[in-house]
Amino acid sequence: MEDNLNKNEKLIDNIEINKGNVEHQNELNTDKTSHSSHSHSHSNSHRSHHHGKHSSHHKKKNNSSKKNSLFDKIEKKVGQKRLKIISYSAVLCSFVIICSLYFFEKFSTPDISDIKGSYEENKSGYSEQLDNESSLSVSIPSYWKDMINEKTEVVKTLQTADGKNCVSFVWASDTHIPDNGSARTNNIGILMAAMMNKCDIPFAVLTGDVGTRASYDTETELLRTQESIPVHLAPLWGTDRLLLALGNHEGCYGDSSSYYAKQFSPERLWQLYFRNQALDSRRIFSEDGLYYYIDNVAQKTRFIVLNSNFAGKYSVDGNGNAINNRFATSCYGQEQLNWLANVALDMPKGYGAIIAAHVPPNVTYTVDKSQLIGIINAYCNRTTYSGSYTKGINGWTNNSVNVDFTNAKGEIIAMFSGHVHQDTIDTTTLACPLITIIAAGAEVNFGEAPERTFGTDTETSFDVVTINKKTRTIYCTRVGAGKDRAIKY
């Protein structure tokens, strides 16, 4: 195509040269004719002179018109080809650009915030769980950024004070997802992950009641509610950095006249809440898988996560209702108390234990609280304990404890619980601090819990716990509604 264009351009140049020569020759001929006419005798008539001049002028005009017409045709043809070349090139470039944008959009990797979405966009039918990964990519809502940055500086200062021995974890409780359509926890997974990333924190502890209400009429309603949990807790949910304890709102339903009437079996609770956590092989689970421990080797800390709403064997009547209502009361039971004393508290020298459970043992309806308290205090004091509980219905909560911790090698730093929806510090029930926290979601009318405002940094609440083993101080740095706390142990 370029060769043809070059040939056409050369042709135009030659024609222009010839055109110039012809015009020049015509001018010479005109001058010559005029000179010849002037030298002739004036005997020629005026009419003959005028006729010759007019004829010469008409012939010259016709020749010029023919030449111009030829030039126009050639130039027009060459111009059309040039226009076609430009048009084809523009179309080709547009096609390449469109294809490039399509493939970039189709195959580019989405941000984790796009996968997570928001509760309002995904509340119908969301069931996807994220892969088990340690990396947590997050995008913090703008109205949280100032608080996150401020609390990050506080936590880093506390961590620096104790160097390598300092242990930190993020702690929340009672998210109650969703809260009757008014979820305060839309951003809690993002915010917890942000603090973990900024402060290099390995674990987030969630002490139960991740779901809401125990009064759903059907299993379908309960499962539909459970589908929103991964949305609110993304990107933590399904990763090896979340330590979850069961609460009294997990896996049970029944109408308002008979809360907790129907309950999921231990096998089904494992499938819903712990199978993804078991992808982390560092966890040492109980026989039924509903309580466990995991070590933070670098800081010599053991996290012991208990189930405060399970004891005895699972069984139902002919209507599918639970015979032993494990969720209507708090009970640890014989098997779990044995596991705590003989497995979880069998710690190496120099280790400190963090015990997490949903219901604190200082509430009246923890039926075997004396046995749990006896085990913890005996370990803290390097003594022995014997005790039993024999008032359970059909014997399903009966237990007998006999322990000797005179040669214990570690210590229990504190116990962390939720359930009561209040910030409390109890230093009398246990030989170590018993600490509770306000609800991250649900109602805020318990005790003196602070009010929340949607779309502000008070909409939810959790703590970053930092333990200084040198000064034996537990710092609870509040992110969201509430105040910072410091507790000696």
N, C-alpha and C positions, 0 to 999 in steps of 0.2 A: 504493500500500500504506500509506503514511503517512496519507493522507486517511481511509482506512477505520479505521486505528488511532485517529486523533483522534476520529472519530465515535463509536467504541465507548467511548472514555474519557469523552466528554460524556454518553453514554447512561447509563453507570454512575453518574456524578455526579448526574444527574437522578433516577435510581432511588433513590439514597441519600437525596436530599432528600425524595422522596415517601414513602419508607419511614419517615423520621423524622416526617413530618406525620401519617401514618396511625397510628403508634404513639402520638403525642401526643393525637390525637383519641380513640383508644380509651381512653386514660387518663382524658380528660375525661368520656367517656360512662360509664365505670365509676364515677367519683366521683359523677356525677349520679344514676345508678341507685341507688347506695348511699344517697345523701342522701334520695332519694324514698322508698326503702323504710323508711328510719328515721322519716320524718314520718308514714307511714301508721299506721293503728290497729294496736295490738298484738294485735288479734283474729285476724290471719292466723296460721295454725298454723306451728309450727316446721318441718314437712315442706315446706310451700310455700316458705318462705324458703330452705331448703337447696337445693331443686330449681332455683330461679331462679338462685342463685349458681353452681351447678355448670354449668348450661346456658350462662351467659355466659362462664365461664372456658374451656369447651370450644370455643366459637365463636371466641374470641380466639386460642387456640392453633392452630386450623386455619388461620386467616388468616395468622398469622405464619409457619407452616410453608410455605405456598404462596409467600409473598413470598421467604423464604430460598431455596427451591428455584430460583426464577427468577433470583435474584441469583447463585447458584452456577453455574447453567448459563451465564449471560452471562460471568461472570468466567473460567470454565473455557475457554470458546471463545476469548475474547480472549487468555488465557494461552497457549493452543496456537499461536495465530498469532504471538505474540511468540517462542515457542520455535522455531517454524519459521524466522522471520527470523534469529534468532541462529545456528541450525544452518547455514542456507544461507550466511551470512556467513563462518562458520568454515571451511566446505568451500572456499569461493572463495579465502579468504586462504591456505589450505594449498596449493591448486593453484598460485597465483601464486608462492609461495615455492619449491615443488618445481621449477617450470619455470625460475625464475631460477637456482637452483643448478645445474640440468642444463646450461643454456646457458653459464654461467660456466665450468664444468668442461670443457665440450666445446671452447670457443673461446678460452680463456685461453692465453697463450703460455708454453710450458714453459721451465724453466731449462736452461742448457746442460748442467748436471750430470745432468739427466734424460735428455737426448739421448745423452750419453756412456755413461751406465750404468757398470757395473763389469765386469771381465773374467769374474768368476764367473757373473754374470747373463747375459752375452752371448757367452760363448766358443763356443757352437755356432751357426755360420752368420752371424756379424756381418760385414757387408760394406759398410755405409753409410759414406760419406766426408762430412765436414762441408764446408759451403760455404767458398769462399776469402774469408775476411774477416780484417781486421787486428785487430778487437776480440776479446779472449779473456776470456770470462766464466767464472770458476772458483769452486769452493767447496772450501776447504782442509780436509783431514781434521784432526780436533781434535788428534791427537797430533803433528802437524807444525807447528802454529801458532806455538809458542814459537821453534822454530828458524828458521822463515821470517821472523818479526818480528826476531829477533836478527841474522840475516844481511842483512836489508834495511837495517838501520841501519849495518852495516859497509860495505856497498856504496855507500850514499848518501854516507857520509863520504869514501870513496875517490873517488867521482865529483866531489864538491864541490872536492876539492883541486886538480883540473886544469881545472875549469870546462868551457867549450865544447869544448876540444880532447880531453877524455876520451872514450874509446870503450869501450862495454861490450857483451858478448854472453854468452848462456848456452851452456854446452858440455857435452855428454854423449856417451858412446860405448858401443857393445856392449850395447845393451839386451837382445838375445837374447830376443825375445818369441815365445812364452812359454818359460820355462826348464824344459822337461820337466815341465810341469804345476805348477811352483812359481815363478810369476812374481813377481819382486821389484819389478817395474816397474808395478804396478797404478795407482799415483798419479803416475808421473813426468811425464806430460804436464801434469797439473794443477799440479804443483809448479813446473815450469819456467815455465809461463805465469804463475803467481802472482808469481814473481820478476821476470819481464819487465814485468808490470803495475805492480808496486810501485816498480820502479826505472827505469821508462821506457826499456826496452831493446828495440831494434828487431828483433834476430835471435836465433834459437837455432840452434846448429850441432850436428849429430849426425853423428859421424865413423864411420858404418858399422856393419854387423852388427845391424841393427834386428831381423831375424828370427833364428831359432835353427837349429842343426844343418844340416849339409850331407849327411846320411845318410838322408834319407827315401827309401823305395823307389819311390814314385810321385809324379807331378806333382800328383795330387789331394791327397796328404798335405801337400805343400809349400804349395799354395794355401789349404788349410784353415788352416794356421798363419799365412799372410799376412793372413787375415781378421781376426785379433785385433790387428794393428798399429794400425789407427785407434782402437781402444778404449783401448789403453795410452797412445797419444800424443795423444789428444784433450785439449784443443781445438786443439793445434798442427797436427796432421796435416791436410794439404790447405789450409793457409793460406800467405800470402806472407811469413810470419815464420820459417818453418822452412827451414834450409839443410842438405840431406841429401847425404852422400857415400856411394857404394856400398862395401860390404864384401865379404869373401869368402864370406859366407853369404847373399847376395842372389841369388835366381833360379837356384839350382842344386840338384841332388839326385842321389842314387845310394846304393846300400847301403853298409854299413860297410866292405866290402872294396874299394870303389872310389868314394871321396868325389868329389863334383863331376863325376861321369861325364857327367851330362846337364845342359845349361845353356840358359837362355833366350837368345834372340837379342837383339841391341841394341835392336831395335824393341819387343820385348816388355818388356824392362827399362825402356825409356822409358815405356811405357804403365803399368806397375805403380808406378814410383817418381817419375817426373819430369813427367808430363803435367799433374798438378795444380799443380806448382811453376811450370810455364811460364805459368800464368795471370797470374803476376807478370811484366809486360813489361820490368821493369828488368834481368832476367837475360840475360846474353850467353852462349849455349850453344855447345858444340862442334858439329861436323857431325853426330855421332851422338847428341848430346844428353845424354851421360852424365857430362860435367863442364862447368863454367861459372864465371862470376864475376858479382858484383853489387857496386855501390858504395854506401857510406854517405856521401853527399855532405857532410852537415853536419860530420862529423868527418874528412873526407878519408881514408876507409879503404876499401880494396878487399878483399872476401872472395873468395879463389880456391879453389874446391872441385874437387879432382882425383879421378880414378878410379885407384886403385892396383892394380886387378885386371883390367885390360883392355889388350890389345895385339894387333895383327894383325887378320886377318879371321875372322869367325865362320864355322865350317863343322863339319859332323857326318858320321859314317860311316853305313853302311847300317843300323846298329842304333840310330841316333839319339844316339850318344855323341860328345862333343866331340873333334874332332881336335886342336885347339890348346886345351889345358886352361888357360884364362885364370884360373881360381879356385884352382888348386892351387899357383900361384906368384904372386909379386907382380911386376908389370911395367907400366911406363907407356907404352912404345912410341913409335915415331917420330912419329906424328901428334900425340899429346898433348904430347910434349916440344917440338915445333915451336910448337904453340898456346900453351903456357906462355911460351916465350921471346919470341915475336913478337906475341902478342895480349894475353894476360892481364897480362904485366909491362910492357906499353906504357902506363905510368901517367902522369897529369899531375904537374906539379911539386908537391911537398909532400904527396903521397899516401903512405900506409903500407899494406903488404899483409899480410893474414893468410892463410896457406896451410893448408888443411885436407885431410887424406886419411886413409884407414883404416890402411893399413900404413905405419909409419915407415920412412924410407930407411936406417936403421942396422941393420936385420935382414939376415941373410945371404942370405935367399931373395928379396930384391928384385933381380932379375937385372940391371936397368939402373940400379941406384941410383947408380953413379958418374956417369952422365950427368945425372940429376936433381940430385945434389949439386953437380956442376960448374956447372950453370945458376944455381942459387940463390946459390952463393958468388961467382960472377962478378958477379952483379947487386949483391950486398951490398958487394963490394969495388971496384966500378966497373972491372972488368977484362974480359978475353976468356977464352973456354974452347972447346976442341975435344976431342971424345972420341967413341968408338964402341963398340958391343957387337955381336959377331958370332958368338956361341956358341949362339944360339937354335935350337930344333928346327925344321928345314925353313925356317929363316930368318925365322920369324914374329915373333921378338922383336928381330931385328937393327935397329940404329939408328945414326945418325951425327949428331953435334951440333957446330955451329960458331957461336958467338955472340960478340957484342961489346957490352958494356954500359958502355963508358967514358963515354957521355953519358946514362946513366940519370938520370931525374928524381926517382924516388921511393925508397922503401926497403922492405925486407922485415922486418917486426917479429918474426915467429916462425912456426914451423910446428907445428900441433896434430894429433896422431894418436891412434888407439886401438889395437885389435888385441892388444896385449901384456897387457892387463888389469892394468896396474901404473901407479902414479904415478912418473914419471921425468922428470928434467930433464937433457938432453944439450946441453952448450955446446961440444962439440968437433967433432962430425960436420959441422955446418953453421956458417956465419958468423953465424947468428942462432940463438936458442934452439929446440931441438926438444923439445916437451913432450908427454908421454903421460898418460893418465888411467886409473884403474881402471874395470872394467866396471860399468855401471849395473845389469846383470842377470847371469845365468849363474853359473858357479862363482866362488868367491871364494878359491880355493886357489892363486892365482898370487902368488909372491913373498911380500911382507908386506902384501898387501891386507887391510884390516880385515874382520872378520866382520859379517854382517848379521843383524838380528832382525826378523822379520815383525811388523807392527803397531806398529813404533816408528820414530823418525826416523833409524834406521840401515838401513832395509830397502833403500834404493837410494842413488845417489850421482851428483852432477853438480857442475860449477863455474860460478860467475859470474865471467867474466874481465873485469877492468877494467884498461885501459892508460893510464898517466899518461905522456903524451908529454913533459912538462916534466922529470920526473925519470927518464924512460926506464925505467920499471918496469912489469912485468906482474904484476898481483895475481890469483891464482886463489883465490877465496873458496869454500870447500867447503860445499855444502848436502847433508847426509846423512853417510854414513860416510866418514871420512878427515879430513885436516887442510888448513888454508889454506896457500898457498904464495906466495912473492914471488920474481920472477926479473928480473934486470937484462938489458936488451938494448942 
